[in-house]
């Protein structure tokens, strides 16, 4: 219930961005920075929500202090409220919907 309220709060404040699934061939921090710049969230604390573990994306973000990566199944209220903006992949939205409908 609290997690759903936190996501609703972020949605009302336009702090949720849904993007296509992120496919990186190799760990590239520059690619993640480029995505953040294109979304106009490069200077904000970000939570990148993926549908499943992705080692390449994790390695690409580990040097970015203001960016965290989490699987949709591990999403919690603290992480949602702690981030200024949430970037959800399309497939992670489906996982979150399943969690709420279960």
C-alpha positions, 0 to 999 in steps of 0.5 A, a space after each residue: 500500500 505504501 509503495 503504491 502511494 509513493 508511486 502515485 505521489 511521484 506520478 502526480 509530480 511528473 517524476 516518473 519517466 517510462 523509456 524503452 528497455 535499455 540495451 547496452 552491449 558493454 558497460 558504458 557510463 557515458 551511455 547512461 549519462 546521455 540518457 539522463 541528459 536527453 530526459 533532462 534529469 542529469 543533475 537529479 537523484 535517479 532510480 532506474 527500475 529494470 524488469 530484471 537484473 542487468 549486469 551491464 546496466 548496473 556496471 554502467 551506473 555504479 560510478 554515478 553517485 546520484 543514480 541507483 538501479 533496482 529490479 521492479 520486484 525489489 522496488 520499495 517505498 524508501 527507494 521511490 521516495 528517496 529518488 528525485 526522478 524514477 526512470 522505468 523501463 517498459 518491461 518493468 512497468 509490466 512487472 510492477 502492474 503484476 505485483 500490484 494485481 497479485 
